[in-house]
Amino acid sequence: MSEIIKVGIADINLVSPPNIIRTTGLGSCVGVILYDQVEKIAGMAHIMLPDSSLSKTPTLNEGKYADTAIKSLYDMLIKSGANGKGLKAKIAGGAQMFKFTSGSEMMRIGPRNVERVKEELSALKIPLLASDVGGSSGRTIEFNPENTLLTIKTVNAGTKVI
């Protein structure tokens, strides 16, 4: 009997079979899945913002920012037995949820999140095998560590598996 492990906004969690891991409400946020296919362990982060230097609180929520969440997720996976050299990634989200006439760089949260996530994965030498990013619709994603399939349900656009 499998369980669905939920990941909230600005949250990080791990999963192993038979369970699957899910996050909902990915608009401009990016869902990042890191997984070790051999050890059959995976983790997901629901990233809200690209850079922790934007934090205005004294205690930093590492799951909220691309630069801290990916490193934190990586460390959690290694501690749980994953092989750092065997990790792979899939991402989804990063939509541009609102139309802005100003063209302000600050308002491009979704695209900036995606760019930063890719930079962080590259820095850790984790290959990005699949992504479903951009657009203007919200997403719900589920990852199955058994078969490494990421199911993406996009508002008004149906379901796809990557």
C-alpha positions as MATLAB code, in Angstrom:
seq = 'MSEIIKVGIADINLVSPPNIIRTTGLGSCVGVILYDQVEKIAGMAHIMLPDSSLSKTPTLNEGKYADTAIKSLYDMLIKSGANGKGLKAKIAGGAQMFKFTSGSEMMRIGPRNVERVKEELSALKIPLLASDVGGSSGRTIEFNPENTLLTIKTVNAGTKVI';
ca = [
       0.000    0.000    0.000;
       1.644    3.190   -1.114;
       1.355    6.563    0.545;
       1.557   10.011   -0.982;
       4.243   12.069    0.729;
       3.264   15.725    0.486;
       5.633   18.632   -0.011;
       4.271   22.027    0.978;
       5.256   25.419   -0.375;
       8.870   26.226    0.581;
       9.198   22.645    1.847;
      11.539   19.689    1.220;
      10.825   15.992    1.716;
      12.209   12.550    0.791;
      10.513    9.430   -0.540;
      11.303    5.807   -1.322;
       9.119    3.069   -2.886;
       6.334    2.153   -2.731;
       5.472    5.737   -1.799;
       5.211    8.645   -4.208;
       5.861   12.325   -3.542;
       3.585   15.217   -4.561;
       3.404   18.982   -4.482;
       0.551   21.203   -5.594;
       0.219   24.867   -6.423;
       3.329   25.281   -8.570;
       2.787   28.610  -10.272;
       5.954   30.655  -10.476;
       7.397   28.185   -7.952;
       9.589   25.341   -9.208;
       9.318   21.741   -8.069;
      12.766   20.125   -8.094;
      13.150   16.357   -7.895;
      16.543   14.820   -7.209;
      16.737   11.045   -7.312;
      19.097    8.095   -7.184;
      17.722    5.417   -9.520;
      19.934    2.679   -8.073;
      19.198    3.281   -4.388;
      15.569    4.160   -5.242;
      15.462    7.272   -3.100;
      14.200   10.662   -4.185;
      13.502   14.067   -2.775;
      11.454   17.065   -3.769;
      11.783   20.768   -3.016;
       9.030   23.334   -3.675;
      11.051   26.479   -4.387;
       9.415   29.912   -4.217;
      12.241   32.358   -4.920;
      15.618   32.273   -6.681;
      17.947   33.693   -4.039;
      18.133   33.551   -0.224;
      19.689   37.023   -0.142;
      16.086   38.225   -0.646;
      15.172   36.884    2.804;
      14.001   39.477    5.283;
      13.686   37.130    8.252;
      16.410   36.273   10.768;
      15.802   32.507   10.442;
      16.140   31.272    6.888;
      13.685   28.722    5.491;
      16.096   26.782    3.264;
      13.250   25.193    1.296;
      12.055   28.569    0.045;
      15.048   29.547   -2.107;
      16.703   27.822   -5.071;
      20.234   28.451   -3.804;
      19.593   26.870   -0.382;
      16.854   24.296   -1.129;
      18.783   22.309   -3.727;
      21.888   22.077   -1.544;
      19.744   21.110    1.449;
      17.866   18.455   -0.569;
      21.193   17.108   -1.888;
      22.567   16.829    1.665;
      19.400   15.079    2.909;
      19.630   12.513    0.096;
      23.316   11.790    0.762;
      22.594   11.311    4.490;
      19.816    8.869    3.522;
      22.122    6.695    1.430;
      21.942    8.232   -2.052;
      25.071    8.301   -4.182;
      25.915   11.942   -4.930;
      27.496   10.995   -8.246;
      24.393    9.050   -9.281;
      21.821   11.777   -8.666;
      19.639   13.009  -11.507;
      17.083   15.822  -11.632;
      13.688   16.657  -13.098;
      11.945   20.003  -12.678;
       8.523   21.533  -13.316;
       6.868   24.887  -12.733;
       8.290   28.347  -13.166;
       5.220   29.739  -14.883;
       4.783   33.427  -15.545;
       1.476   33.695  -13.720;
       0.722   37.349  -14.386;
       1.234   39.682  -17.314;
       3.240   42.767  -16.452;
       3.526   45.764  -18.715;
       6.536   47.184  -16.886;
       8.798   44.319  -18.016;
      10.452   44.524  -14.598;
      13.069   41.829  -14.001;
      11.834   41.453  -10.388;
       8.410   40.352  -11.633;
       9.825   37.492  -13.745;
       9.841   35.211  -10.697;
       9.015   31.979  -12.577;
      11.709   32.302  -15.281;
      14.253   33.515  -12.699;
      13.475   30.523  -10.468;
      14.057   28.135  -13.391;
      17.365   29.818  -14.326;
      18.641   29.665  -10.755;
      17.570   26.028  -10.285;
      19.512   25.081  -13.435;
      22.585   26.983  -12.172;
      22.455   25.191   -8.802;
      22.064   21.752  -10.432;
      24.988   22.517  -12.732;
      27.158   23.601   -9.786;
      26.468   20.237   -8.100;
      27.058   18.409  -11.423;
      23.563   16.893  -11.339;
      22.198   16.243  -14.844;
      18.734   17.675  -15.574;
      17.031   14.861  -17.496;
      13.601   16.401  -18.034;
      11.711   19.598  -17.416;
       8.278   21.088  -17.914;
       8.646   24.796  -17.198;
       7.237   28.153  -18.202;
       3.843   28.890  -19.620;
       1.191   30.649  -17.568;
      -0.654   27.788  -15.824;
      -0.270   26.215  -12.408;
       0.881   22.628  -11.980;
       0.613   19.689   -9.593;
       3.440   17.160   -9.812;
       3.937   13.612   -8.536;
       7.166   11.631   -8.661;
       7.448    7.859   -8.376;
      10.930    6.776   -7.190;
      10.293    3.201   -8.387;
      10.065    4.055  -12.105;
      11.448    7.664  -11.910;
       8.424    9.055  -13.757;
       7.256   12.594  -13.041;
       3.546   13.136  -13.662;
       2.554   16.748  -14.281;
      -1.045   17.921  -14.142;
      -1.301   21.402  -15.672;
      -4.371   23.588  -15.218;
      -6.330   23.638  -18.514;
      -3.679   21.513  -20.260;
      -4.183   17.964  -19.017;
      -1.553   15.537  -17.762;
       1.861   14.585  -19.083;
       4.589   12.244  -17.863;
       8.309   13.003  -18.190;
];
